Amino acid sequence: MNESLETKYLTAITAFTTFLMGYIDAYTFVEKSEVFASAQTGNVVILISRLTEGQWVDAILNLSTFLGFALGAFIGQAMLDFFKNYGMKKYFIFLSIQIIYLLILALSQEILSSNILVFLLGFLAGYELTLFRQFGKTTVNNGIMTGNVKNLMNHFYKMIFKKDNKSTYEVKILFISFFIFMFGIGLGTLAIKIGPIYNLWGALLINVIFYCWLKIKIKNTKSNMQI
């Protein structure tokens, strides 16, 4: 597969994982005592605040998520290095692992303690944010909106006052990623209202659907290229 097509499909994966991070963040924030799976700046602020106020039990949740995220980012980078010569195939490997991981979490969520569950969801967030960051020609933090909003407004200024075409492109990409993340939060919150247990099952189902769609899309693209 040529580089432009790989970038196109990697963009689709990054958009999907941006949605998923918002979806899961809604779950951890609402159901797990205001913990963020992906936004570690918020976790650190809440962690230190809770430690200062003597809320030790709740603080452990934020610490567990932070440690899980750090480990997930570490493992994600190791996987990128290990599978660097696999081309587009490596992303299907990463997504397959993610599906199996979510299946295990969905099946065991009612028997796992909150500390273990948020650690594992933090791990998933670190894993995803390391593996899937390419949105077109732009590298985005697909679950951490602080940097994205800062970059969005920096480029928005350049677009308005300096007529920078590159900044116009960056504004479009960053706005889309921000909207996708918010959309994920909205649907994640709706899933919780139906029943908290359905959030992780929903995440699993969405992953399976996306994986199948991507497989079919790439297969059709290869068939058309051979005609």
C-alpha positions in Angstrom: 0.0 0.0 0.0 1.4 3.4 -0.9 2.1 6.1 1.6 -0.8 8.3 0.9 -3.3 5.5 1.3 -1.7 4.4 4.5 -1.9 8.0 5.8 -5.6 8.0 4.8 -6.4 4.9 6.8 -4.3 5.8 9.7 -6.2 9.1 9.9 -9.4 7.0 10.1 -8.0 4.9 12.9 -6.8 8.1 14.8 -10.3 9.6 14.4 -11.9 6.5 15.7 -9.5 6.2 18.7 -10.1 9.9 19.5 -13.8 9.1 19.7 -13.1 6.1 21.9 -11.0 8.1 24.3 -13.8 10.5 24.8 -16.3 7.7 25.2 -14.1 5.9 27.9 -13.2 9.2 29.6 -16.9 9.8 30.2 -17.2 6.4 31.9 -14.2 6.8 34.2 -15.2 10.4 35.1 -18.8 9.7 35.9 -18.5 6.2 37.4 -15.0 6.1 38.9 -14.9 9.2 41.1 -13.9 11.8 38.6 -10.9 9.9 37.1 -9.7 10.5 33.5 -8.4 7.6 31.5 -6.5 9.8 29.0 -6.2 13.3 30.5 -3.3 12.9 32.9 -3.0 16.6 33.6 -6.4 16.5 35.1 -5.6 13.3 37.0 -2.4 14.8 38.6 -4.3 18.0 39.6 -7.1 15.9 41.3 -4.5 13.5 42.8 -2.5 16.2 44.5 -5.7 18.0 45.6 -7.1 14.8 47.2 -3.8 14.0 48.9 -3.7 17.5 50.3 -7.3 17.1 51.6 -6.6 13.6 53.0 -8.9 11.8 50.6 -6.5 8.9 50.3 -8.9 6.3 48.9 -10.0 8.5 46.0 -6.4 9.7 45.4 -5.4 6.1 44.8 -7.8 5.9 41.9 -6.0 8.8 40.2 -2.6 7.4 40.9 -3.6 4.0 39.5 -4.8 5.6 36.3 -1.7 7.6 35.9 0.6 4.5 36.4 -1.5 2.5 34.0 -1.3 5.3 31.4 2.5 5.5 31.8 2.9 1.8 31.3 0.5 1.7 28.3 2.5 4.5 26.6 5.8 2.5 27.3 4.3 -0.7 25.8 2.8 1.2 22.9 6.2 2.6 21.9 7.8 -0.9 22.2 5.2 -2.3 19.9 5.7 0.5 17.4 9.4 -0.4 17.3 8.8 -4.1 17.1 6.3 -3.9 14.3 7.9 -1.0 12.4 8.4 -3.1 9.2 4.9 -4.5 9.1 3.3 -1.6 7.1 -0.5 -1.3 7.4 -0.7 -4.8 8.9 0.7 -3.5 12.2 -2.4 -1.4 12.8 -4.7 -4.4 12.4 -2.5 -6.2 14.9 -2.8 -3.2 17.3 -6.6 -3.0 16.8 -7.0 -6.8 17.3 -5.1 -6.6 20.6 -7.3 -3.7 21.6 -10.5 -5.7 20.9 -9.3 -8.7 22.9 -8.3 -6.4 25.7 -11.7 -4.7 25.8 -13.5 -8.0 25.7 -11.6 -9.1 28.8 -12.4 -5.8 30.5 -16.1 -6.0 29.6 -16.4 -9.6 30.9 -14.5 -8.9 34.1 -15.6 -5.3 34.9 -18.1 -6.4 37.7 -15.5 -8.4 39.6 -12.5 -6.1 39.2 -11.9 -3.5 41.9 -12.1 0.2 40.8 -8.4 0.6 41.3 -7.5 -2.2 38.9 -10.2 -1.2 36.4 -9.0 2.4 36.1 -5.4 1.2 35.9 -6.3 -1.1 33.0 -8.3 1.7 31.3 -5.4 4.1 31.8 -3.1 1.5 30.2 -5.5 1.4 27.2 -5.4 5.2 26.9 -1.6 5.3 27.0 -1.4 2.5 24.5 -3.8 4.2 22.0 -2.4 7.7 22.3 1.1 6.3 21.5 0.0 4.1 18.5 -2.6 6.3 16.8 -1.7 10.0 16.5 -1.6 10.8 12.8 -4.5 12.9 11.5 -3.7 13.6 7.9 -0.4 15.5 7.9 -0.9 16.5 11.6 0.2 14.8 14.7 -2.6 15.1 17.4 -3.0 14.2 21.0 -6.2 12.4 20.4 -7.3 12.0 24.0 -5.6 15.1 25.5 -7.3 18.3 24.4 -5.2 20.9 26.3 -2.4 20.8 23.7 -4.8 20.5 20.8 -6.8 23.6 21.9 -3.6 25.6 22.4 -2.4 24.5 18.9 -5.8 25.2 17.4 -5.9 28.8 18.6 -2.2 29.4 17.7 -3.0 28.3 14.1 -6.3 30.2 14.1 -4.4 33.4 14.8 -2.0 32.7 12.0 -4.8 31.8 9.6 -6.7 35.1 10.4 -3.9 37.6 10.6 -1.1 36.0 8.5 -3.2 34.2 5.9 -1.1 31.1 6.5 -2.5 28.2 4.3 -0.8 25.6 6.4 -2.4 27.0 9.5 -5.8 26.9 7.8 -5.3 23.1 7.3 -4.2 22.6 10.9 -7.2 24.5 12.2 -9.5 22.3 10.2 -7.8 19.1 11.4 -7.6 20.1 15.1 -11.2 21.3 15.1 -12.4 18.0 13.7 -10.4 16.0 16.3 -11.8 18.2 19.1 -15.4 17.7 17.8 -14.9 13.9 17.5 -13.6 13.7 21.1 -16.6 15.7 22.4 -18.9 13.4 20.4 -17.3 10.4 22.1 -17.9 12.0 25.5 -21.6 12.6 24.7 -22.2 9.0 23.5 -20.3 7.6 26.4 -22.4 9.6 28.9 -25.6 8.4 27.1 -24.4 4.8 27.4 -23.9 5.3 31.2 -27.4 6.6 31.5 -28.7 3.3 29.9 -26.5 1.4 32.3 -22.8 1.8 33.4 -22.1 -1.8 32.5 -23.0 -1.1 28.8 -20.2 1.4 28.4 -17.4 -1.1 28.0 -19.5 -3.5 26.0 -20.4 -0.5 23.8 -16.7 0.3 23.4 -16.0 -3.3 22.4 -18.9 -3.4 19.9 -17.8 -0.1 18.3 -14.2 -1.5 18.0 -15.4 -4.6 16.3 -17.6 -2.7 13.8 -14.8 -0.3 13.0 -12.3 -3.1 12.5 -14.6 -4.9 10.1 -15.3 -1.7 8.2 -11.6 -0.9 7.8 -10.8 -4.5 6.6 -13.5 -4.3 4.0 -12.5 -0.8 2.9 -8.9 -1.7 2.4 -9.8 -4.9 0.6 -12.0 -3.0 -1.8 -9.3 -0.4 -2.3 -6.8 -3.1 -3.2 -9.3 -4.8 -5.6 -9.9 -1.5 -7.4 -6.2 -0.9 -7.7 -5.8 -4.2 -9.5 -8.5 -3.5 -12.1 
